[in-house]
Amino acid sequence: MKRIITIISISLILVTIFAPISFAGSWKLILTDPKDSKMEADIESISFKEDEQFFYIKFESYTNWNLYDQNGALVIYFDMKSGNQYGDATNILIVTEYKPGEYACGFYDIKTDKTTQCETDFKHSVSTGVVKIPLDAMRNRFVKFSFLCVLGSTVKNKFVGFDYCPDIGKGMEKFRSRNCPAKPSLEVNKTTIELGNSRNNKVLSDKFELFNNGEGSLDVDIKTSANFIKVEPSKFSVKEFDFENVNVEVNLQGLPPNEYQEKITINSNGGNSTIVVVFEVLKEPELYFDPIEIDFGTVAIGEKKVQVVKIGNKNKGPIKVRLVTDVNWITFSKIDFENDSEEIKLTTNTKKLSPGEYSGKLKIFSNGGNGEISLKIKVIYPFSLNKELIDFGKIFSNNLATEPQTIVLKNNLDYSIIVETDIDVTWIKIKETKFEVLSKEEKKIEISVDLSQIGNNYKVYTGKITFSALDLKIDLKIQIEIVEAPPKLLATIEGNAKAIEGEVVIGEKFEKKIIIKNTGGGILKGKAYILEKNSPIKLSEINFIIKSGVENELLLSLDSSNLKPCMVNNTLILDSNGGKVEIPISIKVNPKPPIIITLKIGSTEAYAGGKIVILDAPPYIKKGTTFVPLRFISEAFGAKVEWQNIGKGRVLIKFKDKEIILDIGSTNAFINKKLYTLLAPPEIVNGRTFVPVRFISEGLGAKVKWIAQTQEVVITLDQ
């Protein structure tokens, strides 16, 4: 069934929309089937007819040929040997509906793996469908066969049959065409057998197939034009519509080199046929190669140079070759082959060689003779350095600045090279880690050290830079000694300011970072404090211990939540064994800005604190009162809202020392338990609570301004 899925795919590729099929002659009813399908379509009958060019199949359904909705297909298995098992089928016909009302049909030859496109006349909702198959698509042109028709569907890449004709257990239906010969008829699948070429110690073989395309037994007698050609079997009978494979062997032993054309003659009581056998006997191989000497010239260590040797047979046909060398500085693209000729690439491998001149041999062994090629090479360093060591000397920890040093790298070759570098420690720096050096160029390379990458130990530090090009590596050693210096205090204010200055709004927190660093050596020990005690200014830490080159972060903060508008002045003292620093402090505490809320009647866009807010529902005016969503107005003020299930619902709004009580649907309201009468009561609209904006705002201490021209409400609340 997997083959069916493949054929369905092929038939869809062959999709073409045809005009309705036209034909002459009358239909012959071949098979009927009961109404038993599990699909919408249901096979009722199958009829055949034929003419000189085509074979026609008509399918009748009890319903229609709607295959598309169920991913269905109509399949016929053909067995040209008239067998009884569909598993032995030689051909398969597939009909699919790839779009509603559009069908495709493919006729597949299992033996040749060839698919022939067939015309169809199917309609989505019509019970009759016709397929038109070219006679040339089948070997015996449909004169006699057995068949089984299956209506099924492709489910999870498996073809499942739902309606069989004939039904399961009845085998395959037999069919004999009116064009079937009444006597044996010979058919041969080849007219020529081409065996290629070989030498006279070989045996060449092939086969061909005979088919009895008529009635009765076909008696066959096969003869050859030469005694070195054998066929097996040579005398046999082929039953009606059966096949026979005939093996052909040609023994070249003793045949002189030449081109041969012989014949196989097939005689039978169903006709005669001739097959031409073509082959060539080759001469013995004779080795040739070019050049006879290879000089790789001057090659840098690690450089790869390639030379090509052509090795082959002077005569026609393959030669068997094996290559051997007595040197270790070349590699072959192939060490052996059997072919007419090959171009062998020889590649230098000088990675392990020292500078000097080298020579050797490439030896060629073959079944057509032996030979050897002389090899020469001169090896040099591709580049060199003018120094082996750079010593930066002694560096004190309180003055880590060093001057870069320069080396010279020389390219010894007559072409450019790419040099790459690898540094084994992080504190050695060069500007370029990969660079090009031109032919014979002397390139200056600046080398520096980043002492911030070195630890706090006072010792001699060593590292190396490895320069690589063409597989050559040269190491340059780097050395520096760090000497301890006394500690030194350096304090830096965030933003590189000279004093700690700034402003803060009541309720907010002022923070400033001070970086304390030991720019000297040893251990910096000290303490931090505020000059005037009982100050609202706080420090993240008091005592500090800092190693050389290390920095600590000190955070100075002022919490203005409990302050009134004022100016806070003081001094930060940093006192240590590496010096003392005094930093002035001046922080202005400002009052909170008023909260300004802007609402527009009918708009869901509002502004609170200068930011746009999208409301769940727009404000509206009712009975001269502007209503807004409770959630928005309470969140904008920062008030707390509590809901109580009293009456239709009670809302408690608490803000600072104010408490407002509103009842849904009631005009009675309370501010700090004092009764007020509303012009319009709070209400719930579409699940949201709306309250009078002026009453709520003024009740919480805000000022409300109505702008009639723009239909806007502006609320201002001092904090």
N, C-alpha and C positions, 0 to 999 in steps of 0.2 A: 504493500500500500504506500510505502514511502515514495516509490517510483511514480505513483499517481500524482502526488503533490508536486513533484518535479515537472511532470508533463503539463499539469494545469498551469504552472508558472510559464512554461514555454509557450503554451497556447495563447496566453494573455499577451506575450510579446508579439505574436503574429496577428494581433487584432487588425482587421480591415473591415469596413462596412461595405457589403456587397449589395448589388441589386438582387431582386427576387430570383430564385433559381428557376430556369426553364429547361425542360427536357421532353423527349418523346418516349412513346412506349407505355406499357401498362404496368401497374404494381403487382407484385406477387406477395401475398400474405405468407410470411414465414413462421411466425410464432405469436401466440396470444398469451396474456398473463392476467391472473385474477386481480381484483381490486384489493391490494394488501399493503400499500406503501405507508410508511410512517412519516412521509413528507407530504407537502401540499401536492406536488406532482406525483403521478402514479402511472406506471407503464401499463398500457392496455394491449398494444400490439406492435410488432415490428414487421415492416415490409421492405423488400429489395426490388430494384430494377437496374438495368445497365444498358449502356450504349457503347459505341466504339472507343470512347475516350474516358468515360466516367462510370463509377459505381455509386448508386444512390441508395440511401437508407432513409426510410420514413418511420418516425416514431409517433405513435398515438398515445395520448394520456387520457385518463378518466376525467381529469380536471383541466390542467393547463401546464405550461412549462415555465412556471415561476421558480427559477433556481437561485435568483439573487438574494432573496430574503433569508434563505437558509444556508448561504454559502455552498450551494449544491453543485453537483456535476453529474453528467450523464456519460458513462464509461462503457465501451465495448472492448472485451478482450478477444483478439483473433488468434487462432492457431492454424497456420498454413499447412501443418502436418495432419490436420483434422483430428487432433488428440481430444481427450476428454477432461483434462485438468487445466483450469485457467492459469495455474502457476507455470505452465509450459508455453504460455502465449508467446507468439513471435511479434505481434503488433498490438498497439493499444490506440483506440480512438477516444478523445476527450472533448466534450461539449460543455462550456461554462458560460455563465451570464455575468460579465464583468461590470456592467452597469444596467440599471433597469431597462429592459427592452433591447439591450445590445449584447450579442453573443459572439463567442470565439470558439474555433474548433481546430484541433491539431491531431494529425495521424502520425503516431510514433513507431518507428522501426527499432525494436529492442536490439537487434544484432548490429546494425550500423549506427545506432544512436542518432538517427536522422528524424527530424520532425517536418512533416509536410502540412502546409496551411490548407484548410478545406473551406469551401463556401458553405454557408448555413442559411436556412430560411426558418427561423424560430421567431415567435412573438411571445411577449411576456404573459399574455392572458389567453392564448389560443392553444387548443389541445393537440395540434399537429405541428411537427417540426421535421425538417428535411436536411440531410447532410449530403454533400456532393464530393466524392473522393476521386482524385485522378487515378486512373488504372496503373500508371507508371509508379505510383507510390508503393505498390505491393509486388513482390517478386513474381508470383504466378498470376498476377492481374485478376485476382478474385475468382478464379475458375472453380476452386473448391476449398472449403475451410470449415472449421468449427468456431463457434463464438458463444460468449456469455455477456449479457448486458446487465450493468449494475447502475442503479440510481442511488446516489449517496451524498454525503456532506463532509466537508473538511472540518474536523473538530480538534483543536489543539495540535495542529500539524499532522493529524492522522485522518485518512480517508475511511469513513465508516459507511458501509452499504446498508440501505434501508429498503430497497426493492430489487429483487433479482429476477431475471428473465433469461432462460428458464429458472424455476425456483431451485433453491439449494437442495442438493442431493440428486438432481437429475442430470448433472454433468453439463457439457457444452452441446449446444444444438449444431447439427451437421448441415452443411449447405453445399449443393453442387450446382454450378452455373450451367446455363445452356451452351456456353462457349467451351465447356470442358472437353478436351480431346478424347475421342473414344478409344485411343490406343496410347501406348507409352510415348512420352515426349521428353527429350533430353534438353536440360538447361544447365550451363556452366557459368560460374560466377566470375571467371577470369579469362582474358584472351592473351595476356602476357604475364610472365613471371620474371621479374628483374632481381637477380641475386647479388648484384654489386660486383666487387672485385676481391680477390684474395690470392694467396700463394698456393703452389701445387701440393702442399701438405695438408690442406684443409678439406672439410666436407661442408658444402652449402646446402641449406634446406629451406623448404617453404611448403605450402599446401594450397589446394583449391577445393571447391565444393561442387558436387553434382546434385541435381534435383530432378525428380520425375514429375513432370508437370502434366501428366495425362493419366489414363486409366490402365490398369494391368501392371505387370512387372517389367521394369526397364533392365535389359541385360547389357552389361558394359564390358568392353575389352579395350585396354589402354596399351598403346605402343609408344616407344621412344625412338628418337632418331640416332641415339648413340648409346653404347653399352655402359658408359659411365653415368648415365642418368637412370635412376631407379624410381619407380612409383609403387606405392603400397596403399591399398590393394590394387592390383592391375586388372583382375577379372572378378566381377561381382554383379549382383542384381539389386536393384533399388525398388522397394515396394511403391505402390501407388502413392504419390505425393509425399514421398520420404526423401531424406537427405543422405549424402554420403561424403565424408571428408577423405581426400586422397593426399597422402604425404609424398613430397618430392625431395629426393636427395641427389646431389651432384658431387661425385668424388673427383677431386682435382689431382689426386696422386698420379704423377707421371705425365700430366698434360703440360706441353710447352707453353711459355708465356704468349698470350694472344687474346683477342676478343672473340667470343664464341656466341653463336646464335643457333640453338637447336629447337626441336619441336617435340611436343607431346600430342599424339593423335588419339582421339577418343572416338571409338566406334560403338554404336548401339543400335538396338531395334527401334529406337525412338529418334534417330538422327545422329549425325556425326559433328565433331567439333575439333578445333586445333588450338593448342596453347603454345606460344613462342616462349622459349627459355633463353634469357640473355644473361651472360656473366663474362668476367674477364679474369684470366690467370696472370698474375704479376711476376715481374722479374725479382730476383733476390735483392734485398736492400744493399745500398752502397753509401757509406757515410760521407757527408761533406760538412764543413763548418767554416765560418768566417767571422772575425779575422783570425790570424794564426798567432798574433801577439797583441797584448793589451797593456798599455801604459796609462795608469790612472793619474800620472803627473804628481804635482804637489798637493797634498791633502792635509788639512788641519786635523789634529786629534779630535775625534768625535764627529768630524764632518763625514757626510755620506755622499759619495759620488757613485754614479751608475754608468756602467758600460753594457752594451747589448751584444750577445753572441748569437748568430743564427746557425742552428744545427738542424740537419735534415737528411732526407734520402735523395740521392741523385736520380734514382729511378722512381717510378710511380708507386704509391702505396706507403704504408707506415713503416717506421724503423723504431726499434726498441733501444733507448739510450739511457745510460746511467752516468752521472757526473761525480768526480772525486777531486779534491784539491789537497795539496800538502801545506797550505797556509791557513791561519785562523783569522785572517783579517778581511775575508770576503764571505758573503752569503749568496745563495742562489735563489732565484724565484721558483725554480723547480730543480730537484736533484735527479729525477728520472721522468721519462715520458715514453709513450708509444704513439707516434703520430707521423704524418708526412714530413712536417718540419715544425720547429718551435723557435721563438725568440726568447732566449734566456737572459734575464737581467742579473748582472753581477753587481752587488752593492758593497762598498767598503764598510768595514766595521773596525775603526781604528781607536775605539774608546780605551782599550787596554795597552796600546802601543806607546812607546817612547819615541821622541824625535829621531829620525834616521831614515836610511834607504832599505827597502825590503824587496824581495823577489820570490817567485814560486811558480808552480805549474797547475793548470787546470787540465785534468786527465778525462778523456771522453772514451767510454766503453760502449760498444753497440753490437748488434747482430749483423752489422754491415761493415765491421772494421773498427779500429781504435785510432785515437789521435790525442794530441795535447796542445795547449795554448800557453805561451809564456806570459807571466804576470809581473808587473813592476809598480812600485809606489814609493813616493817620498813623503814622510810624515813630519810636520812641524807643529809648534804651539800656535793656536789661532790668535792668541793675545798674551800680553805680559804686563806685569805691574812693576813700577819703579821702587816700591817699598814692600817689605814684608810685615812691618810693625809701625803703628802710630801710637806714641805715648803722649797723652795730654798732661802728664806730670801730676803735681799735688794741687788739689783744689780745696779751699777752706769752706766749711759749711755755711758761713755767714756771707760768702761771696761766691755764688755758684756759677758765675758767668765764665764762659770759656770761649776762646777764639777758634773758629773752624780750621781744620787742616786740609791740605790738598794732596792727592796722589795723581799719578798719570797712568792711564791704561792705554796701551798701544795695540792697534790692530795690525798683525803681521801678514795679513792676507791681501790679495789684490781685488777683493770685493768686500761689500759691507757685511757686518755681522750684527746680530741682536744679542746684547748682553743682559742677562737677568741677575738679580742679586737676592741673596737670602741672608738675613741678619738673625743671629741666634739669641740676642737680648734686645729688650725694648728701648734701652737708653741710647743706643747708637742710631744716628739719623743720617740719611742721605736724601738729596732732593729728588733723584730719579731712581726708582727700583728696577726699571726696564728701559733700555735706551739703545739707539743704533750708533755704531761706530763705523765711519766710512773707511774705505780702503786706505791702508797705511796711515790712518789718522792717529794722533796722540790726543786722547780726550782727558781733560782735567776734571776730577771728581772731588767735590767738596764734602768733607765728612765732619759732622758735629756730634755733640753728646747732649742729651736732655737729662740733666741730673735730677729732675723731679721724678723720673722713673726709677731712680736708685733708692735702695732702702736706707735706713738710718745708721747702718753699721759704718764705722770709720775704718776703712781697709782699702786694699787695692782691688779694683774691679776690672775684669777682663771680659772680652767678647770677640766676636769675629764677624767679618763680612765675607760671604762666599760669592765670588763672581763666576758665572757659568755662561758658556757659549759653545755650541757644537759638542756638547757632552764633556767639555773640559771644565774643571772646577779649580779655582785658585783661591786660597784663604788669605785674608788680610787680618792680622791680629790688632785689636784695639785695647789700650790700657789707660786707666786713670785711677788716682788715689784720692780718697776723700778724708780730709783732716777736720776734726771737730773744732767748732768755734763756740764762743759764749752765747747764751740765749739772748734774743732781742725781741721786744714786744712791738707788734705792729697792729693797730686797730683801724678797721675800715668800716665806715657807716654805709648801710645799704643805699645805693644810688651815688656813692662816693661824695656824700655831703660832708661838710666840716662840722656841723652841729646837728642835733636831733631836733627837728622842727616839723610842725604839721598841725592839722586841725582835725577835730572829731565832733560828730553830732551826738548829743546826749542819747545814751542807750547803745551806742556803738563802741567798738573796741579799737584803740590805736595800738599798732605794733610796729616795731622797727628792729631790723637785724643788725647786729654788730659782729663783724668777723674779727676774731682775735687770732693772730698767727705768730708763731715763733720763726722769725726770719734769720735767727742765728743758729747756734748749735746747742748741744746739751738739752736740758729740760727747763722749760719756762714754767715757773710757779707763781701764782698770784691770786688776787681776789677782786671781785667787782662789787660795788655798793653805790647807793644813792647818797649824795652828800647830806641833804636835809632829811632827817628821819620823819616818820609818820606821813610819808608821802603816798598818794594813791598809785604811784608808779611802782611796778614790780619787775623783777629780773628772773629769768629762767634758771640761773645758777649764780652762785656767789664765788666759789673757789674754782680755779682752773689749773690744770697741769697739761702742758702741751709739749710734745716732742719737736725736734728740729724739723722745719719744713712742713709741719702739720698745722692745721687751723681748726679752731672751734667756733661754733655759732652761738652767740649770746642773744637772747630775745628780750627786748624791753617792751613792756605793755602797759596800757592805761585803760581801765574799765570805767567808762563815764556814766554807767547806769544810775549811780546814786549821786551824781554831781549836778550842780547848776552851772549855767553859763559863766565861764571864768577863764583865766590864763594860768596854766600850770607851768612854773619855772623851777628848774633844779639843775643838778650837775651829776653826771655819771663818772665815777672814779674807777680806773683800772690800774691797780698797783701790783708790780711784779718784780722779780729779780732781774728782769730784762728791761726795766724802765717803767715810768708812770705816765698815764694819759688821762686828761680831764676833758670831758665832752659836755658842752652846754646842752640843756634841754629846755625847749620852749614849745608847749602844746596848747592850742586854743580850743576850748570846749564851747561849741555852738549849740543853740537851741534846735530842736527838731523842726523841720519845715512843715507847713500845713499840708494835710491830705486834701487834694483837689480831685473831685469826681465830676465828670461831665457825662450827662445822659441826653439822648435825643428821642423824642416821642416817635414810636413806630420803628426804631432802628435797634438791631441787636448789637451794634458796635457801641462800646462805651470806653471811657478813658479813666483810669485810676492811677494816680501817681505818675502821670505822663506816659503810661503804657496802655496799649489798646487791649480791651477785654471783649470777648464774644459772649453775649448773654444767651441763656437758654431760651428766653422769650423777650420781646421788646417792651419797653415802658408804654403805658397808655394812660389816657385821661378819662376819668369817670366821675360824673357829678362834680366837675370842677376840681377834682383831686388827681394828682399824678401818682400812679402806682408803678412800683418797680419790684423785680423778684427779690424776695427776702434774702435768699442765699447770697446774691451779689452785694447788696448794700451792707450786710453784716460782715462779709469777708473783707470788703473795701475799708471798713472802719477798724477791722481787727476785733470785732465784738464777738462774744459767745452767744449762741442761740440754743435755746432749750425748747423742746416741743412737749406739751402735756395734753393727754387725751381728756380734756374737759370741754363739755359741750361739743361744738363742731371742731374744736381744736383750739389750744391756747399756745401763744408764742411768748417766750421770755427772752428779752435781749438785754445782756449785761455788758457794760463798757465802763471801765474804771469805777467811779462811784455812782453810775447811773444804772437803773433797772427799769425797763419798759415792759409792760404787760399788754398784750393785744389778744382779743378773742375773735376768731374767724366769724364773720357775719355780724359782729357787734360794733356799734359806734362808741362804746365805752372803752377807754384806754387809761392806763396808769403809768405815771412816771414817778418813781420812788414812792409808790403807794398813793400818789395824788391823782384824783380822777380828772380825766379830760374827755371831751366829747368830740369825736371825729366827724368830719363832713361826710365821709363815706367809709364803710367798714372794710377791714382786710378780707380777702377772699382767695379761694383756691381755683385756679384756672388751668385745666389740662394737667392736673397733678402738681402744679407749682403754686407756692404761696406768694401772693402779691400784697405789699403793704404801702401805706401813704408815705411817699418819700419825704415830704416836708416835715411831717410830724416826727418821723423816726430821726431825721437828721438834726432838727432843732432840739429834739428831746435828748440827743447825745451830745449837745453842745456845739453843733455845727451851724454854719450860716448857709442859707439857701437863696440862690438867685435865679429868677426865671427870665429867659431871653425869648420874648414872644416872636421876634422875627425869624429865628431859626428853630423855634420849638425845642429849646435846650434848657436843661436844669443844671446849674453849676453849684456844687456843694463844697464848702471850704470848712475844714476841721483843723483847728490848731492843736498841735500835740503837746 
